[in-house]
């Protein structure tokens, strides 16, 4: 007798195995003493058909209660015994218990399969992540080796720098330039991705300092009094290698622009390195001012020499009274703490005029000049013209 969602009975034990395969029962109720094959033989034939991690319970019906019969039946797969004669309610109870056990076993089997699949997926992800890290390390090591060998400019795989002018918005004079890294190697990715990848594989400081050294090569091509702004993470600023990297440079013309690859948890650990840089004449700039809480923290805790106004304030500045009020407040704030305010991302003439009208005197952006190799073309800034007088507040 086989029980599943429906009930099937078999009187000819020679058909038991065939029916087991076709019906795939959840439970078998089997008489031990039958004509050939008997219950022992049927269980022996069925046992190899059940997967090792599966569970198909067999309830044995027998009038033989000897210990040897029980042991033999258990050895070939029986899970429970019911002695003849038996009550119908007892039979239902035994069947119900065995089916519940099978259901739990099946659920456990499914959960195990899901867990194993997740583990395989996690293992594959870990392997892929490790391979990505190895690939990233190889790429960045190749860039660093090219830089060390002095072949970055002609190898096609190295680090190259372009410079975006920072101008006096009133006169068009070049006050400085921000050095921006470019990577000519495959696969193509943004400079930010290169530096983030380098940080992830423990090469962030080396790559940032290589960019600083490469950027400093452009100083002789800038106007004599113009400064050079170079990006660096907090980790690099804290590194003793930073001080070695600026040895021999005209540090009074050097600005370190703090980037944020990771959240700064301990400003106290950053204050002393910044002070050491300042003692050598280096100035500090904070990027993306006003774009988020982190940049405001940088300003409050580090007292930067240059505050770079995020483009979010500049777009639609002429039409948005809230942005205009906030930008005007930042102009005043920068003046009060002795910092220089530089507007970033100036993209149009109206944006430039709006900034001029509220007293922002310094800026950069594609309308003023795209990032490009040095030297700058002086005629490229002729379109700026003269600046109007800033708005004045009267009583």
DRENDO-1510 file (C-alpha; in Angstrom, 1 decimal, always signed):
<recs>
REC; n; res; u; v; w
REC; 1; UNK; +0.0; +0.0; +0.0 .
REC; 2; UNK; +1.4; +3.5; -1.0 .
REC; 3; UNK; +0.2; +6.8; +0.3 .
REC; 4; UNK; +0.7; +10.2; -1.3 .
REC; 5; UNK; -1.9; +12.9; -2.2 .
REC; 6; UNK; -3.9; +9.9; -3.2 .
REC; 7; UNK; -3.9; +6.2; -2.0 .
REC; 8; UNK; -2.7; +3.3; -4.1 .
REC; 9; UNK; -2.9; -0.3; -3.0 .
REC; 10; UNK; -1.0; -3.3; -4.4 .
REC; 11; UNK; -1.9; -6.9; -3.8 .
REC; 12; UNK; +0.9; -8.4; -5.9 .
REC; 13; UNK; +4.2; -7.7; -4.2 .
REC; 14; UNK; +6.1; -8.3; -7.5 .
REC; 15; UNK; +4.8; -5.0; -8.7 .
REC; 16; UNK; +5.9; -3.0; -5.7 .
REC; 17; UNK; +9.2; -1.7; -7.1 .
REC; 18; UNK; +7.7; -0.7; -10.4 .
REC; 19; UNK; +4.9; +1.1; -8.7 .
REC; 20; UNK; +7.3; +2.8; -6.3 .
REC; 21; UNK; +9.3; +4.2; -9.2 .
REC; 22; UNK; +6.2; +5.4; -11.2 .
REC; 23; UNK; +4.2; +6.7; -8.2 .
REC; 24; UNK; +7.0; +8.3; -6.1 .
REC; 25; UNK; +5.1; +7.8; -2.8 .
REC; 26; UNK; +5.7; +9.9; +0.3 .
REC; 27; UNK; +5.2; +6.8; +2.5 .
REC; 28; UNK; +4.9; +3.0; +2.2 .
REC; 29; UNK; +2.8; +0.8; +4.4 .
REC; 30; UNK; +4.2; -2.7; +3.9 .
REC; 31; UNK; +3.2; -6.1; +5.1 .
REC; 32; UNK; +6.3; -8.2; +6.0 .
REC; 33; UNK; +5.0; -11.7; +5.4 .
REC; 34; UNK; +3.8; -11.9; +1.8 .
REC; 35; UNK; +4.3; -14.3; -1.0 .
REC; 36; UNK; +7.6; -13.9; -2.8 .
REC; 37; UNK; +9.0; -11.3; -2.8 .
REC; 38; UNK; +8.2; -10.7; +0.9 .
REC; 39; UNK; +8.4; -7.4; +2.7 .
REC; 40; UNK; +12.1; -7.8; +3.5 .
REC; 41; UNK; +12.9; -8.3; -0.2 .
REC; 42; UNK; +10.7; -5.4; -1.3 .
REC; 43; UNK; +12.5; -3.1; +1.1 .
REC; 44; UNK; +15.9; -4.4; +0.0 .
REC; 45; UNK; +15.0; -3.6; -3.7 .
REC; 46; UNK; +13.6; -0.2; -2.9 .
REC; 47; UNK; +16.5; +0.9; -0.7 .
REC; 48; UNK; +19.0; +1.7; -3.5 .
REC; 49; UNK; +16.2; +3.7; -5.3 .
REC; 50; UNK; +16.0; +6.3; -2.6 .
REC; 51; UNK; +18.5; +9.1; -2.8 .
REC; 52; UNK; +20.9; +9.3; +0.1 .
REC; 53; UNK; +19.6; +12.7; +1.2 .
REC; 54; UNK; +16.0; +11.8; +0.8 .
REC; 55; UNK; +13.6; +10.2; +3.3 .
REC; 56; UNK; +10.7; +7.9; +2.3 .
REC; 57; UNK; +9.4; +6.3; +5.5 .
REC; 58; UNK; +8.2; +2.7; +5.6 .
REC; 59; UNK; +5.7; +1.6; +8.1 .
REC; 60; UNK; +5.8; -2.2; +8.6 .
REC; 61; UNK; +2.7; -4.2; +9.4 .
REC; 62; UNK; +3.4; -7.6; +11.1 .
REC; 63; UNK; +2.2; -10.1; +13.6 .
REC; 64; UNK; +5.8; -11.2; +14.2 .
REC; 65; UNK; +7.1; -9.2; +17.2 .
REC; 66; UNK; +10.4; -11.1; +17.7 .
REC; 67; UNK; +13.5; -9.1; +18.2 .
REC; 68; UNK; +15.2; -10.6; +15.2 .
REC; 69; UNK; +12.4; -9.6; +12.9 .
REC; 70; UNK; +12.5; -6.0; +14.1 .
REC; 71; UNK; +16.3; -5.8; +13.6 .
REC; 72; UNK; +16.1; -7.3; +10.2 .
REC; 73; UNK; +13.4; -4.9; +9.1 .
REC; 74; UNK; +15.2; -1.9; +10.5 .
REC; 75; UNK; +18.3; -3.0; +8.6 .
REC; 76; UNK; +16.6; -2.9; +5.3 .
REC; 77; UNK; +14.7; +0.4; +5.8 .
REC; 78; UNK; +11.7; +0.2; +8.1 .
REC; 79; UNK; +11.0; +3.3; +10.1 .
REC; 80; UNK; +8.1; +2.2; +12.3 .
REC; 81; UNK; +6.2; -1.0; +13.3 .
REC; 82; UNK; +2.5; -1.7; +13.8 .
REC; 83; UNK; +1.6; -5.0; +15.3 .
REC; 84; UNK; -1.4; -6.9; +14.1 .
REC; 85; UNK; -4.2; -6.7; +15.0 .
REC; 86; UNK; -4.2; -2.9; +15.1 .
REC; 87; UNK; -6.7; -0.2; +15.5 .
REC; 88; UNK; -7.5; +2.1; +12.6 .
REC; 89; UNK; -6.9; +5.2; +14.6 .
REC; 90; UNK; -3.5; +4.0; +15.6 .
REC; 91; UNK; -2.7; +3.4; +12.0 .
REC; 92; UNK; -3.7; +6.9; +11.0 .
REC; 93; UNK; -1.6; +8.3; +13.9 .
REC; 94; UNK; +1.5; +6.4; +12.8 .
REC; 95; UNK; +1.0; +7.5; +9.2 .
REC; 96; UNK; +0.5; +11.1; +10.2 .
REC; 97; UNK; +3.6; +11.1; +12.3 .
REC; 98; UNK; +5.7; +9.6; +9.5 .
REC; 99; UNK; +4.4; +12.1; +6.9 .
REC; 100; UNK; +5.1; +15.0; +9.2 .
REC; 101; UNK; +8.7; +13.7; +9.6 .
REC; 102; UNK; +9.0; +13.4; +5.9 .
REC; 103; UNK; +7.7; +16.9; +5.4 .
REC; 104; UNK; +10.2; +18.3; +7.9 .
REC; 105; UNK; +13.0; +16.3; +6.2 .
REC; 106; UNK; +11.9; +17.6; +2.8 .
REC; 107; UNK; +11.9; +21.2; +4.1 .
REC; 108; UNK; +15.4; +20.6; +5.6 .
REC; 109; UNK; +16.5; +19.3; +2.3 .
REC; 110; UNK; +15.2; +22.4; +0.5 .
REC; 111; UNK; +16.8; +24.7; +3.0 .
REC; 112; UNK; +20.0; +22.9; +2.7 .
REC; 113; UNK; +19.9; +23.2; -1.1 .
REC; 114; UNK; +19.2; +26.9; -0.8 .
REC; 115; UNK; +22.0; +27.4; +1.6 .
REC; 116; UNK; +24.4; +25.4; -0.5 .
REC; 117; UNK; +23.4; +27.5; -3.6 .
REC; 118; UNK; +23.9; +30.7; -1.6 .
REC; 119; UNK; +27.3; +29.4; -0.4 .
REC; 120; UNK; +28.3; +28.6; -4.0 .
REC; 121; UNK; +27.1; +32.0; -5.1 .
REC; 122; UNK; +29.1; +33.7; -2.3 .
REC; 123; UNK; +32.1; +31.6; -3.1 .
REC; 124; UNK; +31.9; +32.6; -6.7 .
REC; 125; UNK; +31.4; +36.3; -5.7 .
REC; 126; UNK; +34.4; +36.1; -3.4 .
REC; 127; UNK; +36.5; +34.5; -6.1 .
REC; 128; UNK; +35.4; +37.1; -8.6 .
REC; 129; UNK; +36.1; +39.9; -6.1 .
REC; 130; UNK; +39.5; +38.5; -5.4 .
REC; 131; UNK; +40.2; +38.3; -9.1 .
REC; 132; UNK; +39.1; +41.9; -9.6 .
REC; 133; UNK; +41.4; +42.9; -6.8 .
REC; 134; UNK; +44.3; +41.0; -8.4 .
REC; 135; UNK; +43.5; +42.6; -11.8 .
REC; 136; UNK; +43.3; +46.0; -10.2 .
REC; 137; UNK; +46.6; +45.5; -8.4 .
REC; 138; UNK; +48.3; +44.5; -11.6 .
REC; 139; UNK; +46.9; +47.5; -13.5 .
REC; 140; UNK; +47.8; +50.0; -10.8 .
REC; 141; UNK; +51.3; +48.4; -10.3 .
REC; 142; UNK; +51.8; +48.8; -14.1 .
REC; 143; UNK; +50.8; +52.5; -13.9 .
REC; 144; UNK; +53.2; +53.1; -10.9 .
REC; 145; UNK; +56.0; +51.2; -12.6 .
REC; 146; UNK; +55.5; +53.3; -15.8 .
REC; 147; UNK; +55.6; +56.4; -13.6 .
REC; 148; UNK; +58.8; +55.3; -11.8 .
REC; 149; UNK; +60.5; +54.5; -15.1 .
REC; 150; UNK; +59.5; +57.9; -16.6 .
REC; 151; UNK; +57.5; +56.3; -19.4 .
REC; 152; UNK; +54.0; +57.5; -18.5 .
REC; 153; UNK; +53.9; +60.0; -21.2 .
REC; 154; UNK; +54.7; +57.6; -24.1 .
REC; 155; UNK; +53.8; +54.1; -22.8 .
REC; 156; UNK; +50.1; +54.5; -23.2 .
REC; 157; UNK; +49.4; +52.9; -19.9 .
REC; 158; UNK; +50.7; +55.5; -17.5 .
REC; 159; UNK; +49.5; +58.4; -15.5 .
REC; 160; UNK; +49.1; +61.8; -17.2 .
REC; 161; UNK; +47.9; +65.1; -15.8 .
REC; 162; UNK; +45.7; +67.8; -17.2 .
REC; 163; UNK; +45.1; +71.2; -15.5 .
REC; 164; UNK; +41.9; +73.2; -15.1 .
REC; 165; UNK; +42.6; +77.0; -14.6 .
REC; 166; UNK; +41.3; +78.7; -11.5 .
REC; 167; UNK; +40.7; +82.4; -12.4 .
REC; 168; UNK; +40.0; +85.7; -10.9 .
REC; 169; UNK; +36.4; +86.2; -12.1 .
REC; 170; UNK; +36.9; +90.0; -12.2 .
REC; 171; UNK; +40.0; +90.1; -14.5 .
REC; 172; UNK; +40.4; +86.7; -16.0 .
REC; 173; UNK; +43.9; +86.4; -14.4 .
REC; 174; UNK; +45.1; +82.8; -13.8 .
REC; 175; UNK; +45.4; +82.4; -10.1 .
REC; 176; UNK; +46.1; +78.7; -10.0 .
REC; 177; UNK; +45.2; +75.4; -11.5 .
REC; 178; UNK; +43.7; +72.1; -10.3 .
REC; 179; UNK; +45.7; +69.1; -11.5 .
REC; 180; UNK; +43.5; +66.2; -12.6 .
REC; 181; UNK; +44.7; +62.7; -13.3 .
REC; 182; UNK; +44.1; +60.8; -16.6 .
REC; 183; UNK; +44.7; +57.2; -17.3 .
REC; 184; UNK; +45.2; +56.0; -20.8 .
REC; 185; UNK; +45.1; +52.2; -20.1 .
REC; 186; UNK; +42.3; +49.7; -20.6 .
REC; 187; UNK; +39.7; +49.1; -19.4 .
REC; 188; UNK; +38.5; +52.7; -19.6 .
REC; 189; UNK; +37.2; +54.0; -16.2 .
REC; 190; UNK; +37.0; +57.4; -14.6 .
REC; 191; UNK; +39.9; +58.8; -12.6 .
REC; 192; UNK; +37.8; +58.5; -9.4 .
REC; 193; UNK; +37.4; +54.8; -10.0 .
REC; 194; UNK; +41.1; +54.4; -10.5 .
REC; 195; UNK; +41.8; +56.0; -7.2 .
REC; 196; UNK; +39.1; +54.2; -5.3 .
REC; 197; UNK; +40.3; +50.9; -6.7 .
REC; 198; UNK; +43.9; +51.8; -5.7 .
REC; 199; UNK; +42.7; +52.5; -2.1 .
REC; 200; UNK; +40.8; +49.2; -2.0 .
REC; 201; UNK; +43.9; +47.2; -2.9 .
REC; 202; UNK; +46.3; +49.1; -0.6 .
REC; 203; UNK; +47.9; +51.3; -3.3 .
REC; 204; UNK; +45.9; +54.5; -2.8 .
REC; 205; UNK; +48.7; +56.4; -1.2 .
REC; 206; UNK; +51.3; +55.4; -3.8 .
REC; 207; UNK; +49.0; +56.4; -6.7 .
REC; 208; UNK; +48.0; +59.7; -5.1 .
REC; 209; UNK; +51.6; +60.6; -4.4 .
REC; 210; UNK; +52.6; +59.6; -8.0 .
REC; 211; UNK; +49.9; +62.0; -9.2 .
REC; 212; UNK; +51.2; +64.7; -7.0 .
REC; 213; UNK; +54.7; +64.3; -8.3 .
REC; 214; UNK; +53.5; +64.2; -11.9 .
REC; 215; UNK; +51.3; +67.3; -11.3 .
REC; 216; UNK; +54.2; +69.2; -9.8 .
REC; 217; UNK; +56.0; +68.9; -13.2 .
REC; 218; UNK; +53.6; +71.5; -14.5 .
REC; 219; UNK; +54.5; +74.2; -12.0 .
REC; 220; UNK; +57.2; +75.8; -14.3 .
REC; 221; UNK; +54.5; +76.2; -17.0 .
REC; 222; UNK; +52.1; +78.1; -14.8 .
REC; 223; UNK; +52.3; +81.8; -14.3 .
REC; 224; UNK; +55.0; +82.5; -11.6 .
REC; 225; UNK; +52.6; +83.4; -8.8 .
REC; 226; UNK; +49.9; +80.8; -9.6 .
REC; 227; UNK; +49.3; +78.0; -7.2 .
REC; 228; UNK; +48.9; +74.3; -8.0 .
REC; 229; UNK; +46.0; +72.4; -6.4 .
REC; 230; UNK; +46.4; +68.6; -6.1 .
REC; 231; UNK; +43.8; +66.1; -4.7 .
REC; 232; UNK; +44.7; +63.9; -1.8 .
REC; 233; UNK; +42.7; +61.7; +0.6 .
REC; 234; UNK; +42.9; +61.9; +4.4 .
REC; 235; UNK; +44.9; +58.7; +4.4 .
REC; 236; UNK; +47.5; +60.2; +2.2 .
REC; 237; UNK; +47.7; +63.5; +4.1 .
REC; 238; UNK; +48.3; +61.4; +7.3 .
REC; 239; UNK; +51.1; +59.4; +5.6 .
REC; 240; UNK; +54.7; +60.4; +6.4 .
REC; 241; UNK; +55.3; +59.8; +2.7 .
REC; 242; UNK; +53.4; +63.0; +1.9 .
REC; 243; UNK; +56.1; +65.1; +3.5 .
REC; 244; UNK; +58.8; +63.3; +1.6 .
REC; 245; UNK; +56.8; +63.8; -1.7 .
REC; 246; UNK; +56.8; +67.6; -1.3 .
REC; 247; UNK; +60.5; +67.9; -0.5 .
REC; 248; UNK; +62.1; +70.2; -3.0 .
REC; 249; UNK; +58.8; +71.7; -4.3 .
REC; 250; UNK; +57.9; +75.3; -4.0 .
REC; 251; UNK; +55.4; +74.6; -1.3 .
REC; 252; UNK; +54.1; +78.1; -1.0 .
REC; 253; UNK; +52.5; +77.5; -4.4 .
REC; 254; UNK; +51.1; +74.1; -3.4 .
REC; 255; UNK; +47.5; +73.5; -2.4 .
REC; 256; UNK; +46.3; +70.1; -1.1 .
REC; 257; UNK; +42.7; +69.5; -1.9 .
REC; 258; UNK; +41.1; +67.1; +0.6 .
REC; 259; UNK; +39.0; +64.4; -1.1 .
REC; 260; UNK; +36.9; +61.9; +0.7 .
REC; 261; UNK; +37.3; +58.3; -0.4 .
REC; 262; UNK; +36.2; +57.3; +3.1 .
REC; 263; UNK; +34.4; +58.9; +6.0 .
REC; 264; UNK; +36.8; +60.7; +8.3 .
REC; 265; UNK; +36.1; +59.3; +11.8 .
REC; 266; UNK; +39.0; +60.9; +13.7 .
REC; 267; UNK; +39.7; +64.5; +12.8 .
REC; 268; UNK; +42.2; +64.8; +15.6 .
REC; 269; UNK; +44.4; +62.4; +13.8 .
REC; 270; UNK; +44.3; +64.7; +10.8 .
REC; 271; UNK; +44.9; +68.0; +12.5 .
REC; 272; UNK; +48.6; +67.4; +13.2 .
REC; 273; UNK; +49.5; +66.3; +9.6 .
REC; 274; UNK; +47.7; +69.3; +8.2 .
REC; 275; UNK; +49.6; +71.6; +10.6 .
REC; 276; UNK; +52.9; +70.0; +9.5 .
REC; 277; UNK; +52.0; +70.7; +5.8 .
REC; 278; UNK; +51.1; +74.3; +6.7 .
REC; 279; UNK; +54.3; +74.8; +8.5 .
REC; 280; UNK; +56.0; +74.1; +5.2 .
REC; 281; UNK; +53.8; +76.6; +3.4 .
REC; 282; UNK; +51.3; +74.2; +1.9 .
REC; 283; UNK; +47.7; +75.4; +1.9 .
REC; 284; UNK; +44.6; +73.2; +2.4 .
REC; 285; UNK; +41.4; +73.3; +0.3 .
REC; 286; UNK; +38.1; +71.6; +1.0 .
REC; 287; UNK; +36.1; +70.4; -2.0 .
REC; 288; UNK; +32.3; +70.3; -2.6 .
REC; 289; UNK; +31.5; +72.9; +0.2 .
REC; 290; UNK; +27.8; +72.8; +0.9 .
REC; 291; UNK; +27.1; +69.5; -0.9 .
REC; 292; UNK; +26.8; +67.5; +2.3 .
REC; 293; UNK; +27.5; +67.2; +6.0 .
REC; 294; UNK; +31.1; +65.9; +5.5 .
REC; 295; UNK; +32.3; +69.0; +3.7 .
REC; 296; UNK; +31.0; +71.2; +6.5 .
REC; 297; UNK; +32.7; +69.1; +9.0 .
REC; 298; UNK; +36.0; +69.5; +7.1 .
REC; 299; UNK; +35.6; +73.3; +7.2 .
REC; 300; UNK; +34.7; +73.4; +10.9 .
REC; 301; UNK; +37.4; +71.0; +12.0 .
REC; 302; UNK; +40.3; +71.9; +9.6 .
REC; 303; UNK; +39.9; +75.7; +8.9 .
REC; 304; UNK; +40.8; +75.4; +5.2 .
REC; 305; UNK; +42.6; +78.2; +3.3 .
REC; 306; UNK; +40.4; +77.6; +0.3 .
REC; 307; UNK; +36.8; +76.6; +0.2 .
REC; 308; UNK; +35.5; +75.2; -3.1 .
REC; 309; UNK; +31.8; +76.0; -3.6 .
REC; 310; UNK; +30.0; +73.0; -5.0 .
REC; 311; UNK; +28.2; +73.3; -8.4 .
REC; 312; UNK; +24.8; +72.6; -6.7 .
REC; 313; UNK; +24.9; +76.2; -5.6 .
REC; 314; UNK; +25.9; +77.6; -9.0 .
REC; 315; UNK; +23.3; +76.0; -11.2 .
REC; 316; UNK; +20.3; +78.3; -11.6 .
REC; 317; UNK; +21.9; +80.7; -9.1 .
REC; 318; UNK; +20.4; +83.8; -10.8 .
REC; 319; UNK; +16.9; +82.5; -10.6 .
REC; 320; UNK; +16.9; +80.8; -7.2 .
REC; 321; UNK; +16.7; +83.2; -4.2 .
REC; 322; UNK; +17.6; +80.4; -1.7 .
REC; 323; UNK; +20.8; +79.5; -3.5 .
REC; 324; UNK; +21.6; +83.2; -3.9 .
REC; 325; UNK; +21.2; +83.8; -0.2 .
REC; 326; UNK; +23.2; +80.7; +0.8 .
REC; 327; UNK; +26.0; +81.6; -1.6 .
REC; 328; UNK; +26.1; +85.2; -0.4 .
REC; 329; UNK; +26.4; +83.8; +3.2 .
REC; 330; UNK; +29.3; +81.6; +2.2 .
REC; 331; UNK; +31.1; +84.6; +0.6 .
REC; 332; UNK; +30.7; +86.4; +3.9 .
REC; 333; UNK; +31.7; +83.3; +5.9 .
REC; 334; UNK; +34.9; +82.7; +3.9 .
REC; 335; UNK; +35.8; +86.3; +4.3 .
REC; 336; UNK; +35.3; +86.2; +8.1 .
REC; 337; UNK; +37.6; +83.1; +8.5 .
REC; 338; UNK; +40.2; +84.4; +6.0 .
REC; 339; UNK; +39.6; +81.7; +3.4 .
REC; 340; UNK; +39.3; +82.1; -0.4 .
REC; 341; UNK; +36.0; +81.0; -1.9 .
REC; 342; UNK; +36.3; +79.3; -5.3 .
REC; 343; UNK; +33.2; +78.4; -7.3 .
REC; 344; UNK; +33.5; +75.1; -9.1 .
REC; 345; UNK; +31.8; +73.9; -12.3 .
REC; 346; UNK; +30.9; +77.3; -13.9 .
REC; 347; UNK; +29.3; +76.2; -17.1 .
REC; 348; UNK; +27.6; +79.2; -18.6 .
REC; 349; UNK; +27.9; +83.0; -18.9 .
REC; 350; UNK; +24.8; +83.7; -16.8 .
REC; 351; UNK; +26.3; +81.6; -14.0 .
REC; 352; UNK; +29.5; +83.6; -14.2 .
REC; 353; UNK; +27.6; +86.9; -14.1 .
REC; 354; UNK; +25.4; +85.7; -11.2 .
REC; 355; UNK; +28.6; +84.8; -9.2 .
REC; 356; UNK; +30.2; +88.1; -10.0 .
REC; 357; UNK; +27.2; +90.0; -8.9 .
REC; 358; UNK; +27.3; +88.6; -5.4 .
REC; 359; UNK; +31.0; +89.0; -4.9 .
REC; 360; UNK; +32.4; +85.6; -5.7 .
REC; 361; UNK; +35.8; +86.5; -7.1 .
REC; 362; UNK; +37.4; +83.1; -7.9 .
REC; 363; UNK; +36.2; +80.2; -10.0 .
REC; 364; UNK; +36.8; +77.3; -12.4 .
REC; 365; UNK; +34.7; +75.3; -14.8 .
REC; 366; UNK; +34.4; +74.5; -18.5 .
REC; 367; UNK; +33.0; +78.0; -19.4 .
REC; 368; UNK; +36.3; +79.4; -18.0 .
REC; 369; UNK; +38.5; +76.8; -19.4 .
REC; 370; UNK; +38.5; +73.0; -19.8 .
REC; 371; UNK; +41.2; +70.8; -18.2 .
REC; 372; UNK; +44.0; +70.5; -20.6 .
REC; 373; UNK; +47.8; +70.1; -20.8 .
REC; 374; UNK; +49.9; +73.1; -19.9 .
REC; 375; UNK; +50.7; +75.8; -20.7 .
REC; 376; UNK; +47.4; +77.6; -20.8 .
REC; 377; UNK; +46.6; +79.8; -23.8 .
REC; 378; UNK; +46.2; +83.3; -22.5 .
REC; 379; UNK; +43.8; +84.2; -25.3 .
REC; 380; UNK; +41.5; +81.4; -24.1 .
REC; 381; UNK; +40.2; +83.6; -21.3 .
REC; 382; UNK; +39.5; +86.8; -23.3 .
REC; 383; UNK; +35.8; +85.9; -23.4 .
REC; 384; UNK; +35.4; +86.7; -19.7 .
REC; 385; UNK; +35.4; +90.5; -20.1 .
REC; 386; UNK; +35.2; +92.8; -17.1 .
REC; 387; UNK; +33.2; +92.1; -14.0 .
REC; 388; UNK; +30.2; +94.2; -12.8 .
REC; 389; UNK; +30.2; +95.6; -9.4 .
REC; 390; UNK; +28.7; +93.2; -6.8 .
REC; 391; UNK; +25.3; +93.7; -5.3 .
REC; 392; UNK; +25.3; +96.1; -2.4 .
REC; 393; UNK; +22.9; +95.9; +0.5 .
REC; 394; UNK; +21.6; +99.2; +1.6 .
REC; 395; UNK; +19.6; +100.2; +4.7 .
</recs>
